Amino acid sequence: MRTRAQARSGLAWALVLGVCVAAGPVRAVDPPGGTGAKPGARAAGTRPLPRGAQARVLAQAPAQPAAPAPGAQPPAQTPAPQAQQPAPTGRASAAPPAGARQELPLSLQEALALAIENNLDVQLSRYDPLIAHEEHVAAWGAFEPRFAGEFGYRYEEIPVASALQQSSVLLEKEYSGSAGIEGLVPLLGWTYRVDYTGVGLRSNSAIQSLSPEYRTGLGFTLVAPILEGFLYGEPWVFVRSTGIAERASLDEFRRALMETVESTERAYWALVANEERLRVANASLETALTLREQTGAQYDVGVVSRVEVVEADAGVAAREFDRITAVNAYRSAQDQLIDFVLGPNLTPESQLEIRPTSHPEVVNYDLDPEVATARALENRPEIAIAQAAVEQGELQLKFARNQRLPQLDVVGTYGYAGLAGATNPTPSLFGPRMPANVPRTYPGADDEFFSADGARNWTLGGVLAFPLGKVTDRANVRRADLELRRSHTELRRIEQAIVIQIRDAVRNLRSAQEGIEAAERRRLAAEEQLRAERIRLEHGESTPFDVLQREEDLVDAESQKIAALQVYRNSIAALDRAQGTILRDRQIVVEDARALR
């Protein structure tokens, strides 16, 4: 039969145990975009916020009023946990004073949009495709036509002693000039040149029929490689190489963007989990404080012994330590997420506190590793980057083999010559000069270009050259072949790594789904054990120490459930990343994200 003291003690502990279960179970949560559909299905739209608006939203977020202690409301309405440590004799402080910090309610989609807009890693990755594009454009400059021209004047007095010359000094004044366009033909590697020349000569020579005399010429020259340089000339290979590099840089940006999105999502769910852990720690400390007050009151009236008071003090101290750890982890998770979404706007004096608002439900996935692997091989940017390396290696091998060939060029020229001028006023030794049958002015020298009566000229020849040995060229071929084989091996290695990543992601997600169910069963069992221990205490068959032990078991079960949910969320992001669909599923447009901020 129970004593009267045991009956009084049981009634007192019944009041205490009401606080132990007031916080209730942890609510199951799940990331958006991963519920209600198989992995790879499109999630709620994640569009970047208007440019420049994100920083203003974060900088001008209004301070939220103080809210009830964590554990009294669902997680979506939980206030910011307070970083100050509770006094050993006081109550757990759950929220900061009103106006002490700025709070920003933020969904997962908004966090991803802000990360794309502000994250410095993403900003650094934006430069690479732009730089690669400019390199590709610059490579085309080798095929731009090049204008070349020159002009000269010659004045010369030549002493002569000839019976054919009336003067002892031959005087010549010559104006000459040329202009032309030259360049390379893309792909073929041919060199072309079109040039125009003109010469004007004045002379006192008695044997010179015309003075002034104007001679002009229009010529076309073509040098066509037949072996070395044909189709694989160095300028054309460089154009193709930079084009491949530009495409690879876009895939590299896509890879970096995927990494940032996954890391931001992990940071978001880490903050949600740490907020839940702090809520549990606050509720546990509140329970221990209430129990210690009740135990002290009972000790004062002689209902319990000093040992039970010490046990209650030890329970408070242990839970204070747990809360200190939880507060530190929560603040660290805040900084991690703020760093992702704020980028350079985060300062040591920043008082912003993010309030996560995404708390979806858990959905079981029907996972097929073969389908996921096929999707990954199609969508992963790492595959595209490795394939670009193989393409680059094939190009370099073909170039090296072409350079091993001897130089054999066909050289051809075709042109016209023109003549104009006036009869030389210097008397001739052979009698009066007959008027020349040519145009008198300089423009007339060009009149017969492209006509049947024009003075044409053409040449056709060849150039053959090769080193005796080609040691360097043969070594370059062997090196290019080895590099190509290495690129193929790297591609196979990446494909194998993707298979492993898919298997790990599928296995982890399945394990996370099963872990949530197991953690929920443990939590329910811990609740039932705590309820039974409370009934025993009401009947005087238990002690406060035993009740605190059961309450601690419930806290462990809730923490396990929180950890299982966090693993589940991270596993969804990891599977989407492994499949290469993390951007598409979150409706992130790569072209929109590429623009410099």
C-alpha positions as CSV (number, residue, x, y, z in Angstrom):
1,M,0.0,0.0,0.0
2,R,1.3,3.5,-0.9
3,T,2.1,5.9,1.9
4,R,0.6,9.3,2.1
5,A,3.9,10.9,1.1
6,Q,4.0,8.8,-2.0
7,A,0.5,9.8,-2.9
8,R,1.4,13.5,-2.6
9,S,4.5,13.0,-4.6
10,G,2.6,11.2,-7.3
11,L,0.2,14.1,-7.7
12,A,3.0,16.6,-7.9
13,W,4.8,14.6,-10.6
14,A,1.7,14.4,-12.6
15,L,1.8,18.2,-13.1
16,V,5.5,18.0,-14.1
17,L,4.9,15.3,-16.7
18,G,2.4,17.4,-18.4
19,V,5.2,19.7,-19.4
20,C,7.4,16.8,-20.6
21,V,5.1,16.0,-23.5
22,A,3.8,19.5,-24.2
23,A,6.2,20.0,-27.0
24,G,4.7,17.1,-29.0
25,P,6.3,15.0,-31.7
26,V,8.6,16.4,-34.4
27,R,6.7,17.0,-37.6
28,A,7.9,15.2,-40.7
29,V,9.2,17.5,-43.4
30,D,10.5,17.1,-46.9
31,P,12.0,19.4,-49.6
32,P,9.9,20.8,-52.4
33,G,10.5,19.5,-55.8
34,G,11.1,16.0,-54.4
35,T,7.5,15.2,-53.3
36,G,4.6,13.8,-55.2
37,A,6.7,12.7,-58.1
38,K,9.5,10.4,-59.0
39,P,13.1,11.8,-59.0
40,G,13.6,13.8,-62.1
41,A,10.0,15.3,-62.1
42,R,9.7,19.0,-62.3
43,A,9.4,20.8,-59.0
44,A,7.9,24.1,-58.1
45,G,9.4,26.9,-60.2
46,T,12.7,28.3,-59.0
47,R,13.1,31.5,-61.0
48,P,15.8,34.0,-60.0
49,L,14.5,37.2,-58.4
50,P,14.9,40.4,-60.4
51,R,18.5,41.4,-60.6
52,G,19.6,43.6,-57.8
53,A,16.4,43.0,-55.8
54,Q,17.8,40.2,-53.7
55,A,20.4,42.2,-51.9
56,R,17.8,44.9,-51.1
57,V,15.4,42.3,-49.8
58,L,18.0,40.9,-47.5
59,A,19.4,44.2,-46.4
60,Q,15.9,45.7,-45.7
61,A,14.2,42.7,-44.2
62,P,12.1,44.1,-41.3
63,A,12.8,42.9,-37.8
64,Q,10.2,40.3,-36.7
65,P,8.6,40.6,-33.3
66,A,9.4,38.1,-30.5
67,A,7.5,34.8,-30.8
68,P,6.6,32.0,-28.3
69,A,9.2,29.5,-27.3
70,P,10.1,26.8,-29.8
71,G,8.0,23.7,-29.3
72,A,4.8,25.6,-28.7
73,Q,4.0,25.9,-32.5
74,P,4.7,24.0,-35.7
75,P,8.2,24.4,-37.1
76,A,7.1,26.9,-39.8
77,Q,6.0,29.3,-37.1
78,T,9.0,28.7,-34.7
79,P,10.7,32.0,-33.8
80,A,14.5,32.6,-34.0
81,P,16.3,30.7,-31.2
82,Q,18.1,32.9,-28.8
83,A,21.9,32.6,-28.7
84,Q,22.2,33.7,-25.0
85,Q,22.7,30.9,-22.6
86,P,20.0,30.4,-19.9
87,A,20.8,31.1,-16.3
88,P,21.0,27.9,-14.2
89,T,18.1,29.1,-12.0
90,G,15.9,30.7,-14.7
91,R,13.7,29.6,-17.6
92,A,14.9,28.8,-21.2
93,S,14.8,31.9,-23.4
94,A,13.4,30.9,-26.7
95,A,13.3,34.1,-28.8
96,P,15.4,37.3,-28.9
97,P,14.0,40.6,-27.8
98,A,11.8,42.3,-30.4
99,G,13.9,44.2,-32.9
100,A,17.2,42.6,-31.8
101,R,17.7,40.9,-35.1
102,Q,16.3,41.1,-38.6
103,E,14.4,38.1,-39.8
104,L,13.9,37.0,-43.4
105,P,11.3,34.3,-44.1
106,L,12.8,32.3,-47.0
107,S,11.6,29.3,-48.9
108,L,13.9,26.8,-50.6
109,Q,13.1,28.2,-54.0
110,E,13.9,31.7,-52.9
111,A,17.2,30.6,-51.3
112,L,18.2,28.9,-54.6
113,A,17.4,32.1,-56.5
114,L,19.4,34.2,-54.2
115,A,22.3,31.9,-54.3
116,I,22.4,32.0,-58.1
117,E,22.2,35.8,-57.9
118,N,24.7,36.5,-55.1
119,N,27.0,33.5,-54.6
120,L,30.6,34.4,-55.4
121,D,31.5,30.9,-56.6
122,V,28.7,31.2,-59.2
123,Q,29.9,34.6,-60.2
124,L,33.5,33.4,-60.7
125,S,32.2,30.5,-62.9
126,R,30.3,33.0,-65.1
127,Y,33.6,34.4,-66.4
128,D,34.9,31.2,-67.9
129,P,32.4,30.8,-70.7
130,L,32.8,34.5,-71.6
131,I,36.6,34.3,-71.7
132,A,36.4,31.1,-73.7
133,H,34.1,32.8,-76.2
134,E,36.5,35.7,-76.7
135,E,39.3,33.3,-77.2
136,H,37.3,31.5,-79.9
137,V,36.4,34.8,-81.6
138,A,40.1,35.9,-81.5
139,A,41.1,32.6,-83.2
140,W,39.0,33.6,-86.2
141,G,41.1,36.7,-86.5
142,A,43.8,34.6,-88.3
143,F,41.5,34.5,-91.3
144,E,40.7,38.2,-91.5
145,P,41.9,39.7,-94.8
146,R,45.0,41.9,-94.2
147,F,45.6,45.1,-96.1
148,A,49.1,46.0,-97.0
149,G,50.4,49.0,-99.0
150,E,53.6,51.0,-99.6
151,F,54.6,54.1,-101.4
152,G,58.0,55.5,-102.4
153,Y,59.7,58.2,-104.4
154,R,63.1,57.9,-106.1
155,Y,65.3,60.7,-107.4
156,E,68.5,59.7,-109.1
157,E,71.3,61.4,-111.1
158,I,73.4,58.9,-112.9
159,P,76.7,59.9,-114.7
160,V,76.9,58.4,-118.1
161,A,79.4,58.4,-121.0
162,S,77.5,57.1,-123.9
163,A,77.1,58.1,-127.5
164,L,73.4,57.3,-127.2
165,Q,72.9,60.0,-124.5
166,Q,73.2,63.7,-125.3
167,S,73.7,64.5,-121.6
168,S,76.5,63.4,-119.3
169,V,74.0,63.0,-116.4
170,L,71.0,60.8,-116.6
171,L,68.2,62.1,-114.5
172,E,65.3,59.9,-113.3
173,K,62.3,60.7,-111.0
174,E,60.2,57.8,-110.0
175,Y,57.0,57.5,-108.0
176,S,56.0,54.0,-107.1
177,G,53.4,52.3,-104.9
178,S,51.5,49.1,-104.3
179,A,48.4,48.0,-102.3
180,G,46.9,44.6,-101.8
181,I,44.8,42.3,-99.7
182,E,46.1,39.0,-98.4
183,G,44.8,36.3,-96.1
184,L,44.1,32.6,-95.4
185,V,41.2,30.5,-96.6
186,P,39.4,28.8,-93.6
187,L,39.5,25.0,-93.6
188,L,41.7,24.6,-96.8
189,G,44.6,26.5,-95.4
190,W,45.3,28.3,-98.8
191,T,47.0,31.7,-98.9
192,Y,45.7,34.3,-101.3
193,R,46.9,37.8,-102.3
194,V,45.4,40.4,-104.6
195,D,47.7,43.4,-105.2
196,Y,47.9,46.4,-107.5
197,T,51.1,48.2,-108.4
198,G,51.8,51.5,-110.1
199,V,55.0,53.3,-111.2
200,G,55.4,56.8,-112.7
201,L,58.8,57.6,-114.3
202,R,60.2,60.9,-115.7
203,S,63.6,60.7,-117.4
204,N,65.9,62.8,-119.7
205,S,67.2,59.7,-121.4
206,A,67.3,60.0,-125.2
207,I,66.4,56.4,-125.6
208,Q,63.3,56.6,-123.3
209,S,60.3,56.8,-125.6
210,L,57.8,58.0,-122.9
211,S,58.3,60.6,-120.2
212,P,56.4,60.5,-118.1
213,E,55.8,56.8,-118.3
214,Y,53.1,55.0,-116.3
215,R,53.2,51.3,-115.7
216,T,50.5,49.4,-113.7
217,G,49.8,45.8,-112.7
218,L,47.1,43.8,-111.2
219,G,48.0,40.3,-109.9
220,F,46.4,37.4,-108.1
221,T,48.5,34.9,-106.2
222,L,47.4,31.6,-104.6
223,V,49.5,29.2,-102.5
224,A,47.6,25.9,-102.0
225,P,49.1,23.3,-99.6
226,I,48.5,19.8,-100.8
227,L,49.9,17.7,-97.9
228,E,51.1,19.5,-94.8
229,G,48.7,22.2,-93.8
230,F,45.8,21.0,-95.9
231,L,42.6,20.9,-93.8
232,Y,44.7,20.8,-90.7
233,G,46.6,24.0,-90.8
234,E,47.6,25.5,-87.4
235,P,45.2,28.5,-87.6
236,W,42.2,26.3,-88.5
237,V,43.0,23.7,-85.8
238,F,43.2,26.5,-83.3
239,V,39.8,27.8,-84.3
240,R,38.3,24.3,-83.9
241,S,40.2,23.8,-80.6
242,T,38.9,27.0,-79.1
243,G,35.4,26.1,-80.2
244,I,35.6,22.8,-78.4
245,A,36.9,24.7,-75.3
246,E,34.1,27.1,-75.4
247,R,31.5,24.4,-75.4
248,A,33.3,22.6,-72.6
249,S,33.3,25.9,-70.6
250,L,29.6,26.1,-70.8
251,D,29.3,22.5,-69.4
252,E,31.8,23.5,-66.7
253,F,29.6,26.4,-65.7
254,R,26.6,24.1,-65.6
255,R,28.6,21.7,-63.4
256,A,29.6,24.5,-61.0
257,L,26.0,25.8,-60.9
258,M,24.7,22.3,-60.0
259,E,27.3,22.1,-57.2
260,T,26.1,25.4,-55.8
261,V,22.5,24.5,-56.0
262,E,23.1,21.2,-54.2
263,S,25.2,22.9,-51.6
264,T,22.7,25.6,-51.0
265,E,19.9,23.1,-50.6
266,R,22.0,21.1,-48.1
267,A,22.7,24.3,-46.2
268,Y,19.0,25.1,-46.2
269,W,17.9,21.7,-44.8
270,A,20.8,21.8,-42.3
271,L,19.3,25.1,-40.9
272,V,15.9,23.5,-40.8
273,A,17.3,20.5,-38.9
274,N,19.3,22.6,-36.4
275,E,16.2,24.8,-35.8
276,E,14.3,21.7,-34.9
277,R,17.1,20.4,-32.7
278,L,17.2,23.7,-30.8
279,R,13.4,23.6,-30.4
280,V,13.7,20.1,-28.8
281,A,16.6,21.3,-26.6
282,N,14.6,24.3,-25.4
283,A,11.6,22.1,-24.6
284,S,13.8,19.6,-22.8
285,L,15.4,22.4,-20.7
286,E,12.0,23.9,-19.9
287,T,10.9,20.5,-18.7
288,A,14.0,20.1,-16.5
289,L,13.7,23.5,-15.0
290,T,10.0,22.9,-14.1
291,L,11.0,19.6,-12.6
292,R,13.8,21.2,-10.5
293,E,11.4,23.8,-9.2
294,Q,8.9,21.2,-8.2
295,T,11.5,19.0,-6.6
296,G,12.8,22.0,-4.6
297,A,9.4,22.8,-3.4
298,Q,8.8,19.2,-2.4
299,Y,12.1,19.1,-0.6
300,D,11.2,22.2,1.4
301,V,8.1,20.4,2.8
302,G,10.0,17.2,3.3
303,V,8.3,15.1,0.6
304,V,11.6,14.2,-1.2
305,S,15.2,13.7,-0.2
306,R,18.2,15.9,-1.0
307,V,19.4,13.3,-3.5
308,E,16.4,13.9,-5.7
309,V,17.1,17.6,-5.7
310,V,20.7,17.0,-6.8
311,E,19.4,14.7,-9.6
312,A,17.1,17.4,-10.8
313,D,20.0,19.9,-10.8
314,A,22.1,17.5,-12.8
315,G,19.3,17.1,-15.3
316,V,19.1,20.9,-15.7
317,A,22.9,21.2,-16.2
318,A,23.0,18.4,-18.8
319,R,20.2,20.0,-20.8
320,E,21.8,23.5,-20.5
321,F,24.9,22.0,-22.1
322,D,22.8,20.4,-24.8
323,R,21.1,23.7,-25.5
324,I,24.5,25.5,-25.7
325,T,25.6,23.0,-28.3
326,A,22.3,23.3,-30.2
327,V,22.5,27.1,-30.2
328,N,26.1,27.0,-31.6
329,A,25.1,24.6,-34.3
330,Y,22.1,26.7,-35.2
331,R,24.1,29.9,-35.5
332,S,26.7,28.1,-37.6
333,A,24.0,26.8,-39.9
334,Q,22.6,30.3,-40.2
335,D,26.0,31.6,-41.3
336,Q,26.5,28.8,-43.8
337,L,23.1,29.5,-45.5
338,I,23.5,33.3,-45.4
339,D,26.9,32.9,-47.0
340,F,25.3,31.1,-49.9
341,V,22.4,33.5,-50.4
342,L,24.1,36.8,-49.5
343,G,27.5,36.3,-51.0
344,P,29.6,39.5,-50.5
345,N,26.8,41.2,-48.7
346,L,27.5,39.2,-45.6
347,T,29.5,41.3,-43.1
348,P,30.8,40.7,-39.5
349,E,28.0,43.1,-38.3
350,S,25.2,41.4,-40.2
351,Q,22.1,40.9,-38.0
352,L,20.0,39.0,-40.5
353,E,18.4,35.8,-39.4
354,I,16.8,33.5,-42.0
355,R,13.5,31.9,-41.1
356,P,13.0,28.7,-43.3
357,T,9.5,28.4,-44.5
358,S,9.7,25.2,-46.6
359,H,8.4,22.2,-44.7
360,P,6.8,19.7,-47.2
361,E,5.8,16.2,-46.3
362,V,7.7,12.9,-46.9
363,V,6.9,11.0,-50.0
364,N,8.2,7.5,-50.8
365,Y,10.0,7.2,-54.1
366,D,9.9,4.4,-56.6
367,L,13.5,4.2,-57.6
368,D,15.0,2.5,-60.7
369,P,18.8,2.6,-60.8
370,E,19.0,1.7,-64.5
371,V,16.7,4.5,-65.5
372,A,18.6,6.9,-63.2
373,T,21.9,5.8,-64.7
374,A,20.7,6.3,-68.2
375,R,19.4,9.7,-67.3
376,A,22.8,10.6,-65.7
377,L,24.8,9.6,-68.7
378,E,22.6,11.8,-70.8
379,N,22.5,14.9,-68.6
380,R,25.7,15.0,-66.5
381,P,28.0,17.9,-67.5
382,E,31.0,15.8,-66.5
383,I,30.2,13.5,-69.4
384,A,30.0,16.3,-71.8
385,I,33.3,17.8,-70.5
386,A,35.1,14.4,-70.9
387,Q,33.7,14.0,-74.4
388,A,35.0,17.4,-75.3
389,A,38.4,16.3,-74.1
390,V,38.2,13.2,-76.3
391,E,37.2,15.4,-79.3
392,Q,40.1,17.7,-78.5
393,G,42.5,14.8,-78.4
394,E,41.3,13.5,-81.7
395,L,41.8,16.9,-83.3
396,Q,45.3,17.2,-81.9
397,L,46.2,13.7,-83.2
398,K,45.0,14.5,-86.7
399,F,47.0,17.8,-86.6
400,A,50.1,16.0,-85.5
401,R,49.8,13.4,-88.2
402,N,49.3,16.2,-90.8
403,Q,52.4,18.0,-89.6
404,R,54.4,14.8,-90.2
405,L,53.7,15.1,-93.9
406,P,56.1,16.9,-96.3
407,Q,55.4,20.4,-97.5
408,L,54.0,20.3,-101.0
409,D,52.4,23.6,-102.2
410,V,51.1,24.6,-105.5
411,V,51.8,28.2,-106.3
412,G,49.9,30.0,-109.1
413,T,49.8,33.7,-110.2
414,Y,47.7,35.5,-112.8
415,G,47.6,39.2,-113.6
416,Y,47.5,42.1,-116.1
417,A,50.0,44.8,-117.0
418,G,49.2,48.3,-118.3
419,L,51.2,51.1,-119.9
420,A,50.5,54.8,-120.4
421,G,52.4,58.0,-120.9
422,A,53.4,61.0,-123.1
423,T,56.1,61.2,-125.7
424,N,59.5,62.0,-124.3
425,P,60.4,65.7,-125.0
426,T,64.1,64.9,-125.0
427,P,65.3,64.8,-128.7
428,S,66.2,61.4,-130.0
429,L,69.4,60.6,-131.8
430,F,67.4,58.7,-134.5
431,G,65.2,61.5,-135.6
432,P,61.8,62.8,-134.6
433,R,59.8,60.5,-132.3
434,M,56.6,58.9,-133.5
435,P,53.6,59.4,-131.1
436,A,53.2,56.3,-128.9
437,N,50.0,54.3,-129.3
438,V,49.2,54.3,-125.6
439,P,46.9,56.3,-123.3
440,R,48.5,59.6,-122.2
441,T,47.3,59.7,-118.6
442,Y,47.8,57.4,-115.6
443,P,44.2,56.1,-115.4
444,G,44.4,55.0,-119.0
445,A,47.0,52.4,-118.1
446,D,44.2,50.4,-116.4
447,D,41.8,50.5,-119.3
448,E,42.7,47.1,-120.7
449,F,42.6,45.1,-117.5
450,F,40.2,42.1,-117.9
451,S,39.8,42.7,-121.6
452,A,40.8,40.5,-124.5
453,D,43.5,43.0,-125.6
454,G,45.0,43.2,-122.1
455,A,48.6,42.2,-121.5
456,R,48.2,39.1,-119.4
457,N,50.7,37.0,-117.4
458,W,50.5,33.9,-115.4
459,T,52.8,31.4,-113.6
460,L,52.3,27.9,-112.1
461,G,54.8,26.2,-109.9
462,G,55.3,24.1,-106.8
463,V,57.3,24.0,-103.5
464,L,58.5,20.8,-101.9
465,A,60.3,20.8,-98.5
466,F,60.7,18.3,-95.7
467,P,63.2,17.7,-92.9
468,L,65.4,14.6,-93.2
469,G,64.1,12.6,-90.3
470,K,61.1,14.3,-88.8
471,V,62.0,13.2,-85.3
472,T,60.0,16.0,-83.7
473,D,56.9,15.3,-85.8
474,R,56.9,11.6,-85.0
475,A,57.3,12.2,-81.3
476,N,54.4,14.7,-81.4
477,V,52.2,12.0,-83.1
478,R,53.0,9.5,-80.4
479,R,52.4,12.0,-77.6
480,A,49.0,13.1,-79.2
481,D,48.0,9.4,-79.4
482,L,48.8,8.8,-75.8
483,E,46.9,11.9,-74.7
484,L,43.9,10.7,-76.7
485,R,44.0,7.3,-75.1
486,R,44.2,8.9,-71.7
487,S,41.1,11.0,-72.5
488,H,39.2,7.9,-73.5
489,T,40.2,6.2,-70.2
490,E,39.1,9.3,-68.3
491,L,35.7,9.2,-70.0
492,R,35.3,5.6,-69.0
493,R,36.4,6.4,-65.4
494,I,33.8,9.2,-65.2
495,E,31.1,6.9,-66.5
496,Q,32.0,4.3,-63.9
497,A,32.1,6.9,-61.2
498,I,28.6,8.0,-62.2
499,V,27.3,4.5,-61.9
500,I,28.7,4.3,-58.4
501,Q,27.2,7.7,-57.5
502,I,23.8,6.6,-58.8
503,R,24.0,3.4,-56.8
504,D,25.0,5.3,-53.7
505,A,22.3,8.0,-54.2
506,V,19.5,5.4,-54.7
507,R,20.7,3.3,-51.8
508,N,21.0,6.3,-49.5
509,L,17.5,7.5,-50.5
510,R,16.0,4.1,-49.8
511,S,17.8,3.9,-46.5
512,A,16.6,7.4,-45.6
513,Q,13.0,6.5,-46.4
514,E,13.3,3.4,-44.2
515,G,15.2,5.4,-41.5
516,I,12.3,7.9,-41.2
517,E,9.9,5.1,-40.6
518,A,12.1,3.4,-38.0
519,A,12.8,6.8,-36.3
520,E,9.1,7.5,-36.2
521,R,8.4,4.1,-34.6
522,R,11.1,4.7,-32.0
523,R,9.6,8.2,-31.2
524,L,6.2,6.7,-30.7
525,A,7.6,4.0,-28.5
526,A,9.5,6.6,-26.4
527,E,6.3,8.6,-26.0
528,E,4.5,5.6,-24.8
529,Q,7.3,4.7,-22.4
530,L,7.2,8.3,-21.0
531,R,3.5,8.1,-20.6
532,A,3.8,4.8,-18.7
533,E,6.6,6.2,-16.5
534,R,4.3,9.1,-15.7
535,I,1.5,6.8,-14.6
536,R,4.0,4.9,-12.4
537,L,5.1,8.1,-10.9
538,E,1.5,9.1,-10.1
539,H,1.2,5.8,-8.2
540,G,4.5,6.3,-6.4
541,E,6.2,3.5,-8.2
542,S,8.8,5.7,-10.0
543,T,11.2,8.6,-9.3
544,P,12.0,11.9,-11.0
545,F,15.3,10.4,-12.2
546,D,13.4,7.7,-14.0
547,V,11.0,10.1,-15.6
548,L,13.9,12.3,-16.8
549,Q,15.6,9.2,-18.3
550,R,12.4,8.5,-20.3
551,E,12.2,12.1,-21.3
552,E,15.8,12.0,-22.5
553,D,15.0,8.9,-24.5
554,L,12.2,10.8,-26.2
555,V,14.6,13.7,-27.0
556,D,17.0,11.2,-28.5
557,A,14.2,9.7,-30.6
558,E,13.1,13.1,-31.8
559,S,16.7,14.0,-32.6
560,Q,17.0,10.8,-34.6
561,K,13.8,11.6,-36.5
562,I,15.2,15.1,-37.3
563,A,18.5,13.6,-38.5
564,A,16.6,11.0,-40.6
565,L,14.6,13.8,-42.3
566,Q,17.7,15.8,-43.0
567,V,19.4,12.7,-44.6
568,Y,16.3,12.2,-46.6
569,R,16.3,15.7,-48.0
570,N,20.0,15.6,-48.8
571,S,19.6,12.2,-50.5
572,I,16.9,13.7,-52.8
573,A,19.3,16.5,-53.8
574,A,22.2,14.1,-54.2
575,L,20.1,11.8,-56.5
576,D,19.0,14.8,-58.6
577,R,22.6,15.9,-58.8
578,A,23.9,12.5,-59.7
579,Q,21.3,12.3,-62.5
580,G,22.2,15.7,-63.8
581,T,18.6,16.9,-63.4
582,I,18.9,19.1,-60.4
583,L,18.7,22.4,-62.4
584,R,15.8,21.2,-64.7
585,D,13.8,19.8,-61.7
586,R,14.1,23.2,-60.0
587,Q,13.4,25.1,-63.1
588,I,16.7,26.9,-63.2
589,V,17.5,28.2,-66.7
590,V,21.3,28.0,-67.3
591,E,21.1,30.8,-69.9
592,D,19.5,33.2,-67.4
593,A,22.0,32.3,-64.8
594,R,25.0,32.9,-67.1
595,A,24.6,36.7,-67.3
596,L,27.2,38.6,-65.3
597,R,25.9,40.3,-62.2
